Amino acid sequence: MIRLALFADIHGKFLLPFKLSHHYQQTTGQPIDLIVQCGDMGAFPDKGRMDKATLRHAARDRDELGFMDDFVHAKPPIAQFLDRLNLNMLCVRGNHEDHEFLDELERQSVQAAFPIDVYQRVWVLKTGEPFVLQKDGESLEILGIGRIGDRKQRPHGEFIQEYERQTLRHFVKDCLKNKHDPDVLITHDQPADSQRGYGAEEIASVLDQLAFTYHFYGHTGEAYQNNFADNGITRSVKIKELEFDGQGKLSEGCMLILEVEQKKGDKLFTLSPVLLNEIIHFMQDTWRYC
């Protein structure tokens, strides 16, 4: 069996998904194989390069600076914790990232995913290049589409880039030619919605052509949702932002567990929201010390 822990919109709280995954494993006895994160990591190595919205939030919440504080220069306690945990986090880009920083790392990488942190534990998946997780003869294929859509197709870093559209088109063409459907799609944005006028056309197009089992996304600020995509096949799941509420608690639907089991050539998928306030009890003021 392959087991993923899924998050979205961590906004600088890089350590929190690792801590939650550690406590989930300890509490349930069920090992996690990979952490998956659906964008708005808050990957800013330099406060001077933050966008205005992130700076506003950072003025009230130091956690927004978590990448700069904890993942650019090694801190021995964090390094030891991550080494013991031995888990990686696979992310797509959101709109709130230092895209010039990520662009340079992406250019240097020939793999589908590239590390961005000092511990080599946070990896960003390139748009349109599949990542295959393998374990004990089982496999799971993940496709990512980072950033957000823009109907004007402007070149700013937060928007899907032309080279990424080309990579996506080539990947979809190959899948259709070989009659192949990847297992999971992870994106930051949602598919384009003609009624409400936002979302990414690129995501809608991929979902129209390929039959993923699951699509996970964040970005919209909406609550956890699990519905069929417009293709009638894929389960399209909105993951709640990893934020603490007014009582200092984590909201329902901000950590999901996806289990994939291969039986007689078929893959069986089970998705469950983690009841964080019942089994882990992290609070905003104390989670770093747990």
N, C-alpha and C positions, 0 to 999 in steps of 0.2 A: 504493500500500500504506500502511496505517496500522500503526504499531508502538507498543505500550505496554510500559513497564517496570512490573512489579507487585511490591508489597511489603505487609507487614502488621506491626503491632505494633512500631513503631520506638521507642516509649517515650523520646521526647525527642531521639532522634538525627536531627533534621530535616535536617541537612546531608548525612548519609550517603547517602540515596537519590539526591540530586543528584550527589554525587561518584561513586557507582557508575555512574550513567547516563552521566556525562561520560566515565569511563574505558571503559565498554562501547562508546560511540560511537568513541572514539579507537582502541580495540583492533580492533574488527570493521569499522569503516567504515560501520556501519549506523545511520542516524539514528533517534532516538526522538522520537515526537510528543507523548507525554504520560506522566507518571508517575502511577500509581494506587496508593493506599494504603488498606488495609482496617481502619483504626481502631486505637485506642490509640496515637494520635499522641504523647500526652503534652503536650497543648496547655495548659500552665500558665504564664501570664505573671507569676504571683506565687507564690513559694515558700510563702507563708502560706496559699494556697488548695489546696495539694496534699493528696491523700488519704493515709492512713497507709501504704498499701502502696508508693506512689510515693516517699514520704519515706524509707522504709526502704532502698529500692534506691538512692536518690540519695545516701544517706550513704556508700555503697560505690562509687558510679559517677557521676561528675559529668555524664556524657552524658545522664542522666535530666533534667537541667536545661537541655537544649539549646535549647528554645524560649525560655525566659527569658534565657539567656546570649547567644543569637545572632540571634533572630528577632523580638524586641520592639523593640529599638533598633538602628538600622542600623550595621553595621560595614563600612567601605569595602572591605576585601579580599573579604568575602563578597558584598557588593553587586555588585562588579565581576565576580566569578566567575559569579554567577547571571545577570547581564546578558549575559555572553558565552555562557553555556549556553543561555539563552532557552527554558527549559522550565518548565512549571507542574506542580504536584503536586495531583491531585484526590483528596480523602480523604472517608471517612465517619467519624463519631464512633465512638469506642470507649467503654468504661466508665471508663477512666482519663484523664479530661479535666477542665478547668474548664468545666462545663456552663453556669454562669451567664454566664461570659465569652462562650461560643459562642452562647448564647441571645440575648444582646443584639445581637451581630453579625448573627445570623439574622433577628431582627426588623427590622433596618434594611435588609435586602436584599430586592429584588423579583425577583432572578434565582434560578435553580435552585441555583447555587453561589455562595459568598461568600468573599472573601479574609480571612485571619485574621492575616497577618504584615506586618511593616513593608515588605517587599520586594514584596508583592502577588504572591507565587509559590505560596503554599500556600492552596488553596481547599477548602472543605468543602461537600460535596454534601448538600442537604436530602433527608431521607427522603421517598421517593415522588414526587420531581420529577425527570424524566429530563434527562440531559445528553447532547447530541449533538455529537460531535467530527466535524468536516468537514475534508477535505483532498483537493484535486485531483479533485473530483467524487465522492469516496467519503465514506461516513459510517459512524459507529459510535454506537449508542445505548446509554447506560449508565444503569442505575437503581441507586440506593443505598438501603440500609436501615442506619442507624447505631444505635449503642448496643447493649444486650443485652436478651434477652427476660426476662420475669418472669411466672410463672403467676398470681401474685397481682395483677399489673398495678399495682404500687405507683408513686407519682408521682415517686420520686427520680430525679435527673438522669441516672443511668447507665442507666436502663431506658427502653425505647421508650415514647414519650408518646402520649396519646390523640389529640392533633391529628395526629400522624404516622400513626396507624392510619387515621384518616379520610382523609388524603391518599392513602395506599396503596389504600384501598378504591375511591376515586374513580378513581385511575389504572388499576387492574385492570379496573374496570367499563368504562372507555373503551376499553381494549385489547381486551377481549372483544367489545364492540359493534362495533369496527372490524376485528376478526380480525387483530390486530397483536401481534407478539411482539418486545420489545426484544432487543438482542444479548447484553448482559452485565449480570449482577447482581453488585454488590459489597456485602458486608455485613461487620460485625465478628463477630457471633455466627454460629453454625451453625443449621441448621433444627432445630426441636424434635424430640427423640428420645424416643418414648414408652417405650422399653425402659430407657434410662439416666436419663430424667427431667430433662434439661436441654436448652438451646437455645431458639430463639425460634419460637413458633407463627406469628408474623406472616411470618417467612421461609418456613416450610414451606407456608403458605397461598398465598403468591405463586408459589412454585415449582410447586405443584399446578395452578395456573390458567394460567400463562404458560410458554411454551417458550423460555427463554433458551438460547443456545448454551453459555455458560459462567457459572458462579457461583464467585466467589472470596471467601474468608473467612479469618479468623485466630482469635485469642482463646483457643483451646482448649489451647494448649501442646503440641499433637501435632506430629509430623513432617509434612513435605510429603506430601500425598496427592492423587491424581487419580482420582476414581471417578464413576460415574453417580449422579445424584440419584435420589430415589425416583420421580420422574416418568418415568425411563427415557430421557429425551431430553437433559437438561442435564448437562454435565460439571461436577461439583462439586469444586472444588479448594481444599484447605487449604494456605495459604502459611505456610511456617515463619517464626517470629518473627525479626526482624532483630537477632540477638544473636550475640555472639562466644562461642565455646566455651572450655573450660579451657585450650586451647592458644593462645587469642587469635585464632582463625580464625572466619570466618563459615561457618555450616552450609549444607549442601546444601538447595536448595529455598526459600531466603529471598529470592531475586530471580528472577522469571520474565519471559520475553518473550512477548507475544502479538502475532502478526502477522495482519492481516486484509486480504485481497485480494478485490476485487470482480471477478468474471468472468461475463459474460453474465447479469447480474442476480442471480447467486448470490454469497454471501460465503464465502470459504474461510479457515478459521481454523487457525493453527499455534501450538501452545504449547510452549515449551522452557524448562526450568530453566537458569539461567546457571551454568556451572562456575566459580564465583568464584575458587576457590583455584588454578585452572589458568590463568585469563586475566587476573585483576585483582590478586590477591595482597594485598588489604588486611589489615592486622593491627590488633588493638585499640589498641595503643600508638602507631601511626604513621599511621592513616588520615586524620587531620586535616591531615597535612602532605603528602599525596599530591596 
